[in-house]
C-alpha cells in the first residue's frame, strides 16, 4: 500500500463543517491569501503539504515508522471531529469528558503549521534548542507518540550542526512537545459553545484556527498576561458554532451579536497563514472599525 505524501495541517474532516453537506468531499469557499485568489474547494484538497510530518528514519536510532506522527494525528482527529459534529448538530453538548478530545485537536493545531515547522527546522539546524519535554503521563497524545517525541529529543540533545533530516525530526519533536502545555491550559479554562445571532452572519475559519487573546504561553507552559484584553481562547468548530474558553468570573454569552462575530472573524482572518475558509455570509471588522460584508472582506484580503 502506498504511503500518503500529502499531510493536512488543518484536519479535512474538521474543515468539512464549512461545507453545506458537512462532508469533506463537498466544496467550501476558499481564499488563498498568497495567490490572491478565491474559489470553491473541497476540504480534502486544501491546507496540506507534501511530507509535512514525515520523519527521517536515517537519524533515528531504531527504525520507527516514518508515518508515526501522521498516524497518531489521524486517530486523534477522528475522535475529536466526531464530538465536534455532534456539537454542531445539537446531539451532544460540550462537557469535561468529550471536550478533552477537542482540546487535544486544538492543541495540535497550535503547533503544526508549515511556517512554524519551517522556522523550527531552520533554528535547530545550527544546534539543539531545549524544549519542554513531554515526559510523564501524556494526556493529549497516545503514549507511544509521546515516547517517540522523547526519543527524538534525547537522541540529539548534545549534538551541534544538523543534517537536514535530523533537523526536521527535531523540529517536529519540539513542536509537538508543546501540545501537552496547550492541552493543560485549555483544560483549566471554562468553555461555552457560542452561536451568532440570526443577522450576524457566520463564523469564518483559517489555516491557523485556534486563537489566543489576552495571554501568551512560555515554552514551559506558563501563561503570561498580554495586553488589557480578557484571557480567551477562540476555536471555531463550524459556521454556526465557536468554542470560547475563558477564566472564572469572565463569562461569555452563548449568542453573539453581529459586531462581536465580525470582530472574531477579523481575528481569524488576521491570523491566517495562507488561507481563509467560509461557507456563505460572513462579516468582518475592518481596520477603521466598520463592519464589512462577505465581498468587501474577501476583496480586502485579496488586496492586502
C-alpha positions in Angstrom: 0.0 0.0 0.0 1.4 3.4 -1.0 2.3 5.9 1.8 0.3 9.1 1.7 2.7 12.0 0.9 0.2 15.0 1.3 -0.3 15.7 5.0 -3.0 18.1 6.2 -2.0 20.8 8.7 -5.7 21.6 9.2 -7.8 18.5 9.5 -10.0 17.9 6.4 -12.8 16.4 8.4 -12.8 19.4 10.8 -13.0 21.8 7.8 -15.9 19.8 6.4 -18.1 21.7 8.8 -17.9 24.7 6.5 -19.4 22.8 3.5 -23.2 22.8 3.0 -23.3 19.0 3.3 -20.8 18.7 6.2 -18.7 16.2 4.2 -15.1 16.7 3.2 -15.7 15.8 -0.5 -18.1 18.8 -0.8 -17.0 22.4 -1.6 -16.5 25.3 0.8 -15.3 28.8 0.0 -11.6 29.1 0.0 -9.4 32.2 -0.1 -5.7 31.9 -0.8 -4.1 35.0 0.7 -0.8 34.4 -1.0 -2.0 33.7 -4.5 -4.8 36.4 -4.0 -7.4 34.0 -5.5 -10.6 32.6 -4.2 -12.5 29.5 -5.5 -14.8 26.7 -4.2 -12.6 23.9 -2.9 -13.0 20.6 -1.1 -11.6 20.3 2.4 -9.5 17.3 1.4 -7.8 19.3 -1.3 -6.6 22.2 0.8 -4.4 23.0 3.9 -1.9 20.2 3.1 1.7 19.9 2.3 4.0 17.1 1.0 5.7 15.1 3.7 4.9 17.7 6.4 5.1 15.1 9.2 7.3 12.6 7.5 10.1 11.5 9.8 13.6 10.9 8.5 14.4 7.3 9.6 18.1 7.6 9.0 18.5 9.9 12.0 16.6 7.7 14.4 18.4 5.0 16.5 15.8 2.4 15.6 13.6 2.0 12.6 10.5 3.9 13.8 7.7 4.2 11.2 8.1 7.4 9.2 4.4 7.9 9.3 4.1 7.7 13.1 3.1 11.3 13.6 0.6 11.3 10.7 -1.0 8.1 12.1 -1.2 9.4 15.6 -2.8 12.6 14.4 -5.4 10.7 12.3 -6.5 8.7 15.3 -6.9 11.8 17.5 -8.6 13.8 14.8 -11.2 11.0 14.2 -12.3 11.1 17.8 -12.3 14.9 18.1 -14.2 15.5 14.9 -16.9 13.0 16.0 -17.7 15.2 19.0 -17.4 18.4 17.0 -20.0 17.1 14.6 -22.3 16.2 17.5 -21.9 19.7 19.0 -22.7 21.3 15.6 -26.0 19.3 15.0 -27.0 19.5 18.7 -26.9 15.9 19.6 -24.3 16.5 22.3 -23.3 19.4 24.5 -19.7 20.2 25.4 -18.7 18.5 28.7 -15.4 17.9 30.5 -15.1 14.4 29.2 -15.9 15.0 25.5 -14.1 18.3 25.3 -10.8 16.6 26.2 -10.7 15.2 22.6 -11.4 18.6 21.2 -8.7 20.2 23.4 -6.2 17.6 22.1 -7.1 18.5 18.5 -6.9 22.2 19.2 -3.5 21.8 20.9 -2.1 20.1 17.8 -3.5 22.8 15.5 -1.4 25.3 17.6 1.9 23.7 16.6 1.6 22.1 13.2 1.6 24.8 10.5 4.2 24.7 7.8 5.5 28.1 8.7 6.1 27.1 12.3 7.8 23.8 11.4 10.0 25.5 8.8 11.1 28.1 11.3 11.9 25.4 13.9 13.8 23.4 11.3 16.0 26.4 10.5 16.6 27.1 14.2 17.7 23.7 15.2 19.9 23.2 12.1 22.6 25.1 13.9 22.3 23.4 17.3 20.0 21.9 19.9 17.3 24.2 21.3 15.9 22.8 24.5 12.1 22.5 24.5 9.6 21.3 27.1 9.8 17.5 27.4 6.5 15.6 27.1 7.7 13.2 29.9 5.1 12.0 32.4 1.6 10.9 31.6 0.7 12.0 28.1 -2.9 13.1 28.4 -3.2 14.8 25.0 -1.5 12.3 22.7 -1.1 8.5 22.7 1.7 7.2 24.9 3.7 5.7 22.1 3.6 9.0 20.2 4.9 11.0 23.3 7.6 8.3 23.7 8.7 8.9 20.0 8.9 12.6 20.6 11.1 12.0 23.7 13.3 9.6 21.7 14.0 12.2 19.0 14.8 14.9 21.5 17.0 12.7 23.6 18.8 11.3 20.6 20.3 14.6 19.6 20.4 16.5 22.8 24.1 17.2 22.9 25.0 17.4 19.2 25.8 20.5 17.1 25.0 21.0 13.4 22.1 19.2 12.0 21.8 17.2 8.8 18.6 18.2 7.1 16.6 15.1 8.0 17.8 15.2 11.6 16.9 18.9 12.0 13.4 18.1 10.6 12.9 15.3 13.1 13.9 17.5 16.0 11.7 20.4 14.8 8.7 18.1 14.7 9.6 16.8 18.2 10.0 20.4 19.6 6.7 21.5 18.1 4.7 18.5 19.3 6.3 18.6 22.7 4.3 21.8 23.3 1.0 20.0 22.7 0.7 18.9 26.3 1.3 22.5 27.6 -1.5 23.9 25.4 -3.8 21.0 26.3 -3.3 21.7 30.0 -4.1 25.4 29.6 -7.3 24.5 27.6 -8.4 22.2 30.4 -8.0 24.9 33.1 -10.4 27.2 31.3 -14.2 27.3 31.3 -15.9 26.8 27.9 -19.1 28.0 26.2 -20.3 26.9 22.8 -21.4 30.2 21.1 -23.6 30.9 18.1 -24.2 34.0 16.1 -27.4 35.9 16.2 -29.7 35.5 13.2 -28.5 38.6 11.4 -24.8 38.2 12.4 -23.6 36.0 9.6 -21.4 33.0 10.2 -18.0 32.2 11.7 -15.0 32.0 9.3 -12.1 29.7 9.7 -8.4 29.7 8.7 -5.4 27.5 8.5 -4.4 28.8 12.0 -7.9 28.3 13.6 -7.1 28.4 17.4 -6.9 32.0 18.6 -5.4 33.0 22.0 -6.2 36.5 23.2 -5.0 38.3 26.4 -2.2 36.0 27.3 0.7 34.2 25.8 2.4 30.9 26.7 6.1 30.4 27.6 8.0 27.3 26.4 7.5 25.9 29.9 3.7 26.1 29.6 3.2 29.2 31.8 0.5 31.7 30.9 1.6 35.4 30.9 -1.0 38.2 30.6 -0.5 40.0 27.3 -2.3 43.4 27.0 -5.5 44.5 28.5 -7.9 42.0 26.8 -9.5 39.3 28.9 -7.9 35.9 28.7 -9.8 34.0 26.0 -9.3 31.1 23.6 -11.4 31.0 20.4 -11.9 27.9 18.4 -14.4 28.0 15.6 -15.9 24.5 15.1 -18.4 25.4 12.3 -20.1 28.3 10.6 -22.7 28.4 13.4 -20.6 27.4 16.4 -17.5 28.6 18.2 -16.0 27.3 21.4 -14.8 30.1 23.6 -12.6 29.4 26.7 -12.5 31.9 29.5 -11.4 32.4 33.1 -13.8 32.1 36.1 -15.6 35.4 36.6 -15.3 36.4 33.0 -18.1 34.5 31.2 -19.1 34.9 27.6 -22.7 34.9 26.2 -23.9 31.9 24.3 -25.3 34.0 21.5 -23.1 36.7 19.9 -24.2 39.8 18.2 -23.1 41.0 14.7 -20.3 43.3 16.0 -18.8 40.5 18.1 -19.0 37.9 15.3 -17.4 40.4 12.9 -14.6 41.1 15.4 -13.9 37.4 15.8 -13.8 36.9 12.1 -11.3 39.8 11.8 -9.1 37.9 14.3 -9.4 34.7 12.4 -8.6 36.4 9.1 -5.7 38.3 10.7 -4.1 35.1 12.0 -4.4 33.2 8.7 -1.1 31.8 7.5 -2.2 31.2 3.9 -6.0 30.5 3.6 -9.3 31.7 4.9 -12.4 29.4 4.8 -16.0 30.3 5.0 -19.4 28.8 4.0 -21.6 31.7 2.9 -22.3 35.0 4.5 -19.6 36.4 6.8 -19.0 39.8 8.4 -15.6 41.1 9.5 -14.4 44.3 11.2 -12.2 46.5 9.1 -9.2 48.5 10.4 -11.4 51.6 10.7 -13.9 49.8 12.9 -16.6 49.4 10.2 -18.2 46.1 9.6 -17.7 44.6 6.1 -19.9 42.0 4.4 -18.5 39.0 2.6 -17.5 40.5 -0.7 -15.8 43.5 0.9 -14.0 41.4 3.5 -12.7 38.9 0.8 -11.7 41.8 -1.5 -9.6 43.4 1.3 -7.9 40.0 1.8 -7.1 39.8 -1.8 -5.6 43.3 -2.0 -3.6 43.1 1.3 
